[in-house]
Amino acid sequence: CVVCMQPTGSSNICPSCKTSYARAWCVSMREGGVRTLIDAYKFERSKSASKVLASLLDNSLPMLPENTVVVPVPTVVKHIRQRGYDHTLLVAKQFAKTRQLRHASLLSRQTNTVQRGVSKVQRATQAKEAFVAAKTMPHVPILLIDDVMTTGATLQYAAQALVNAGAAEVWVAVIARQQ
């Protein structure tokens, strides 16, 4: 299970974890080379790593319906300014291009709270208020992409915003799971 890390079936979500998304995939634990790559991409401005990270997703996810829309979890504006790019958006665009899927930024941030270094309770509180979805939602599967999953709060509430706005079904894919 991508949430509790217990054994599970094909959806990668166990029955005891209640999520706002129906399926989930995670490429790797955030360790070794994957950690080094993500950290260079996010903190050392290694923008070209987006292609490698998208390739990791491409190699790990099953075939998706051709009408799937790829949606990035929106990045805090402060981080976009610091990096000079929206790291999640670049990975989502590259993955969509590789798979010949449509991508769309159907979510935006209402807040600029930073999750790094805060407790699990704070993360959930912040994430619950962070996202707003587009008013018009396509009636197709939506694949929500993020780079790292720590507590799962960001994905839970980002997916919930999409569902509340009328998304037919939301799936999530992350590159790495933080222990």
N, C-alpha and C positions, 0 to 999 in steps of 0.2 A: 504494500500500500504506500503510495507516495506521501500520504499524510502521516501515518503512524509507523511505517516501515515494517509492518507485519506481512506474512505471506498472504497472497490474494489471487484472484482470477484474472481474466482478460481485461477487465476495465481498469486494473491497477488501483482500485479503491476498495477497501474491505467494507463489509456490511455495517460495521460499527462506526465508521467515519461518515458522518453526514456532510456532504459537500453540495455546493450549488452547481457543480459541473458533473457531467455524466461519465467521462473517461479522462484518464491522465497518463502521461508518459514522462519519464525522467531518464535522461541519457546516462548520468553517472553521479556518484557522490562527489562532493566538492573537495577533491584531494588530488595530489600528484600533478600531472600535466594539465588536467582540466582546470584545477585551481589556478595554476600559473597562467594559463591562457586567459581565463576570465579576469583575473586580477590585472594582467597587462592591458586587456581590452578596456576595463572600467577605470583603472587608476593610473595607467601610464600612457594613455592615448594611443594605444596600438589599434587604430581603427580598422586596419585590414584583417584583424582577427574575426571580424563579423562573418566573413566568408567561411572560415574554418568552423566557427560555432554553428552556423546555419547548416553546414555539411554534417556535423555531428547529429543535429536534429533529423536531417534528411535520412541519414543511415539508420536511425533508431526508431523512427515512426513507421507504422504500416501505411499502406496505400490509403488515401483519404478520398472521400467523394469529390468529384471534380467541381462541385459547387461550394465547397468549403471556403469560408472567408477567414484569412489569417489576420489576427488582431494582436498588436503588441500591448503589453501592460504599459501604460504611460509613465514616463520617467519624470522625476521632479525637475522643474525648470532650472533650479540652481545647478543640478548635476549636468544638465545639457550645456549650460553656459560654461561650466568648468571643463568639460571634456571637449566641447566643440561639436558634439553630435549626440543624438539620442541612441544610446547603445541597443536598447531593446527593439526600437523601430528598425534599425539597420538589419538586425538578425531576422526579424519577421519579414521584411521586404525581400531579403536574399533567399530565405526559405520558400516564400511564396513564388518567387521567380523560378527557383529550381524545380518546384513541383507544378509549375504553371497554374497556380491558384491565384485568386484575387486577394489583395490585402487591403485593409481599411483601418483607419484609426477611429474606431467606434466608441472609444473611451477617452475621457479627459480627466485630469486631476482637479479637484475642487480645493485641495489643500497642498501645501508644500512641506509637509512633515517628512522627516528623514527616519527611516526604520533602522538603519545601521546603529548598533550599540544600545538599542532599547530592549526592555523586557518583553516577554511573550504577551503579557496583558496589555502593555502599551502599544505593541504592534497591532493587536486586534482592535483596540480602541481607535488608533489612527487610521487603519485600513478601512474600518467601517464607514468613516466619513470622507474618505479620499476620492472616491470614484463616482463619476456621473457618465451615463451612457447616452449615445446619440438618440434623438427622439424617434427616428425611423430605423427599425432593426430588420435586416434581411431574414427571411424565413428559411434559412439554410444552416447547416452546422457551422459553428464558429470555433476556431482553434485559437485560444488565448495563449500567447507565448511570453515567457519570462526567462531571465537568465538563471537566477538562483532562488530556490525555495528554502526558507528557514523554518518558520512556524506554519506557513500555509495561509496566513491571514490575508496577504495581498491577493493571492489567487482566489481565495474564497469570496472576498468582497468585490473584487473586480468582476468575477463571473456572476455574482449575484446582481450587480448593477446591470449587466447584459440581460440576464433572465428577467429582471423586473421591467426592463424596457421592451420585452417581447421576443427575445432570442429564442429560436426553436430549440436549440440544444447547444450547450457550451462544453468544449473539451479543453484541456490544458496540456501544455508541453513545456517542460523546463529543461535546461541544460544540466543543472547540477542541484543536488539536494545537500544542504548544509546539515551536518550532524548536530 
